[in-house]
Amino acid sequence: MIEAILVVFSKPKDGRDDDFNDWYTNIHIRDALRFRGAIAAQRFALSPDQPQRLSGDFGWKYLALYDVFDAARFSREHWDNALTPRMMVTDSFDDTVLDDYHYYPLMFRNNDPDAAQRGGLIAEQLNAAPGQEAAFQDWYLDSYLPAAMQRLGVQSGALLKFRPYGQLMPTAPAHAYFAFYRIADAACITGWRNDRLLDDSPLVDHASMQITAWDKLTDRVTEDDVRHTSAAALAAEERARARMGDKVMAGGKEKLKQ
């Protein structure tokens, strides 16, 4: 059972995308899924086709979603193992700003539970308008999310909320709510570009609202996939570790919550 989803926005240092992605996909996700508390993970890359113009300070290039059944345990595993041989971090990772927060589900909906995910996703980072927290939540769950699920090509959707419990970081995110919609293909982005439900709602803090589209970068990888791995996946991990070698970070653990 999913207790929370760890939402991780990340970016590599300039010119180091290949090193960063090799590490994240073939080493980091697999290390994390060996920790107690994890269920599965999947990575996405910022799409060149966006539903709205991105704000000037939106510098993230990659998004990872981790399904977690014990957020507190998963965070403790990170604190205990980060920057050790159990979780080495490439020096291609830009850690000047970290954005790793557990969000707790308020509602999941799935239009076709038996269908495999075909495309990427739409992410909504949201805050309620001042003094409208309860009304915003009710409106989103009762009205907006069901309407968004009717958009062409939407496979599933969810609204999640930040809570201080079980967090990896000592800070709070800029957005109290995170919603994501798995979509069939890039054509589905039009549904967000043309629909003004969020823009017109007085319950949404429009100044902080951020809607982004993400392309699927990897398939969903489960804990079982890692613990009972294939020869090809193990070979890819060993090759990535050899490529990374000693080009790893030695400091920065103090940024995590202890």
C-alpha positions in Angstrom: 0.0 0.0 0.0 1.4 3.4 -1.0 1.7 5.7 2.0 3.4 8.6 0.2 5.1 9.6 -3.1 8.6 11.1 -2.9 8.6 13.8 -5.6 12.2 14.6 -6.6 13.0 17.4 -9.0 16.7 17.4 -10.1 19.2 18.8 -12.6 22.8 18.0 -13.6 25.7 20.3 -13.7 26.1 22.0 -17.1 27.2 19.6 -19.8 26.9 16.5 -17.5 23.5 15.2 -18.5 24.8 11.8 -19.8 26.9 11.2 -16.6 23.9 12.2 -14.4 21.3 10.1 -16.2 23.6 7.0 -16.3 24.1 7.3 -12.6 20.4 8.1 -11.7 18.8 5.4 -13.9 21.3 2.6 -13.4 22.7 3.2 -9.9 20.7 5.7 -7.8 17.2 4.4 -8.3 18.4 0.8 -7.8 20.2 1.8 -4.6 17.1 3.6 -3.3 14.8 0.6 -4.0 17.1 -1.6 -1.9 16.2 0.6 1.1 13.3 -0.4 3.3 10.2 1.6 2.7 10.3 1.8 -1.1 8.0 0.2 -3.6 8.8 1.5 -7.0 10.3 4.5 -8.9 10.1 6.1 -12.3 12.0 8.9 -14.0 10.8 11.7 -16.4 12.5 14.4 -18.4 11.1 17.9 -18.9 9.2 17.9 -22.2 10.0 20.5 -24.9 6.2 20.9 -25.3 4.8 22.7 -22.3 1.1 23.6 -21.4 2.1 27.0 -20.2 5.2 29.3 -20.3 7.6 28.2 -17.5 8.6 30.8 -14.9 12.1 32.1 -15.2 13.4 30.3 -12.1 12.1 26.9 -13.2 15.5 25.2 -13.7 14.6 21.5 -13.2 15.3 19.1 -16.0 14.3 15.8 -14.5 11.5 14.4 -12.2 11.5 11.1 -10.3 8.5 9.7 -8.5 9.1 7.1 -5.8 6.1 5.0 -4.5 6.8 4.6 -0.7 5.0 2.5 1.9 6.9 3.9 4.9 8.1 7.5 4.4 9.8 7.8 7.8 11.8 4.6 7.2 12.7 5.5 3.7 14.0 8.9 4.9 16.0 7.3 7.7 17.6 4.9 5.2 18.7 7.9 3.2 20.2 9.7 6.2 22.1 6.6 7.3 23.4 5.7 3.8 23.8 8.9 1.7 27.4 9.4 0.4 28.4 5.9 1.6 29.1 2.9 -0.7 25.4 2.0 -0.3 24.4 5.3 -1.9 27.2 7.1 -3.8 26.3 10.3 -5.5 27.8 11.4 -8.8 29.6 14.7 -8.9 27.6 15.6 -12.0 24.6 16.2 -9.7 23.8 19.9 -9.1 22.9 19.9 -5.4 22.9 23.7 -4.9 19.1 23.4 -4.5 17.4 20.2 -3.4 13.7 19.5 -4.0 12.9 16.1 -2.5 9.6 15.9 -0.6 7.1 13.3 0.4 3.5 14.1 -0.6 0.6 12.1 0.9 -2.3 11.0 -1.3 -5.7 12.6 -1.0 -7.2 10.8 -4.0 -6.1 8.5 -6.8 -8.2 7.8 -9.9 -7.5 5.5 -12.8 -9.4 5.3 -16.0 -7.9 2.0 -17.1 -6.1 0.1 -14.3 -5.2 -2.8 -16.6 -3.4 -0.6 -19.2 0.3 0.0 -19.1 1.5 3.5 -19.0 2.2 4.7 -22.5 3.3 8.3 -22.2 4.6 10.8 -19.8 2.8 13.0 -17.3 1.4 16.4 -16.4 2.5 17.8 -13.0 0.6 20.5 -11.2 2.3 22.3 -8.3 -0.3 24.2 -6.4 -1.2 26.3 -3.4 -4.6 27.3 -2.2 -5.5 31.0 -2.2 -5.1 32.6 1.2 -7.8 31.5 3.6 -9.3 29.0 1.1 -7.5 25.7 2.1 -10.5 23.6 2.8 -12.6 25.0 -0.1 -9.7 24.5 -2.5 -9.3 20.9 -1.5 -13.0 20.1 -1.7 -13.2 21.8 -5.1 -10.2 20.0 -6.5 -11.3 16.6 -5.3 -15.0 16.9 -6.1 -14.9 19.0 -9.3 -11.5 19.6 -10.9 -9.9 16.2 -10.7 -13.0 14.4 -12.1 -13.1 16.9 -15.0 -9.4 16.6 -15.7 -9.8 12.8 -15.8 -12.1 13.2 -18.7 -9.5 15.0 -20.9 -8.4 13.0 -24.0 -5.7 10.5 -23.3 -5.6 10.8 -19.5 -4.9 7.4 -17.9 -4.8 8.2 -14.2 -4.6 11.1 -11.8 -3.9 11.9 -8.2 -3.8 14.8 -5.8 -1.3 14.7 -3.0 -0.6 17.1 -0.1 2.6 17.9 1.8 2.8 17.0 5.5 5.8 17.5 7.7 5.8 13.8 8.8 8.5 11.5 7.4 10.3 14.1 5.4 13.8 13.8 4.1 14.5 17.5 4.0 14.5 20.0 6.9 12.5 22.5 4.9 9.0 22.8 3.4 8.3 22.8 -0.4 7.2 25.9 -2.2 3.9 24.1 -3.0 1.6 22.5 -0.5 -0.1 20.3 -3.2 1.3 18.2 -6.0 -1.0 16.6 -8.6 0.0 14.4 -11.5 -1.7 12.9 -14.4 -0.3 10.0 -16.5 -1.1 10.6 -20.1 -1.1 8.5 -23.3 1.1 10.8 -25.4 2.2 14.4 -25.9 -1.0 15.3 -27.7 -2.8 15.2 -24.3 -0.9 18.4 -23.2 -3.5 20.3 -25.3 -6.1 19.5 -22.7 -4.2 21.5 -20.1 -3.3 24.3 -22.6 -6.9 24.8 -23.6 -8.7 24.3 -20.2 -8.9 27.3 -17.9 -10.5 25.6 -14.8 -7.4 26.3 -12.7 -6.7 29.7 -14.1 -10.3 30.8 -13.5 -10.7 29.4 -10.0 -10.6 31.9 -7.1 -9.5 29.1 -4.8 -6.1 28.7 -6.5 -3.1 30.9 -5.7 -2.3 31.7 -9.3 1.0 33.5 -8.6 2.7 30.3 -7.4 0.9 27.8 -9.7 3.2 25.7 -11.9 2.0 23.2 -14.5 4.6 21.2 -16.4 4.7 18.4 -18.9 7.2 15.5 -18.6 8.2 12.8 -21.1 8.8 9.2 -19.9 12.5 8.6 -19.4 12.4 5.1 -17.9 9.8 2.4 -17.2 8.6 2.0 -13.7 11.1 -0.1 -11.7 9.9 -2.0 -8.6 11.7 -3.2 -5.5 11.3 -6.7 -6.8 12.9 -5.8 -10.1 16.0 -4.8 -8.2 16.1 -7.6 -5.7 15.5 -10.2 -8.4 17.3 -8.4 -11.2 17.9 -9.4 -14.7 21.4 -10.0 -16.1 21.0 -7.0 -18.5 20.0 -4.7 -15.6 22.9 -5.9 -13.4 25.3 -5.4 -16.3 24.1 -1.9 -16.8 24.5 -1.1 -13.1 28.1 -2.5 -13.1 29.0 -0.6 -16.2 27.6 2.7 -14.8 29.5 2.2 -11.5 32.7 1.6 -13.5 32.0 4.8 -15.5 31.3 6.9 -12.4 34.5 5.5 -10.7 35.6 8.0 -8.0 33.8 11.0 -9.5 31.5 11.2 -6.5 30.4 13.8 -4.0 32.1 13.7 -0.7 30.0 16.3 1.1 26.5 17.7 1.3 24.9 15.3 3.7 24.2 18.1 6.1 21.5 19.3 3.8 19.4 16.3 4.8 17.1 16.3 7.9 18.6 14.5 10.9 
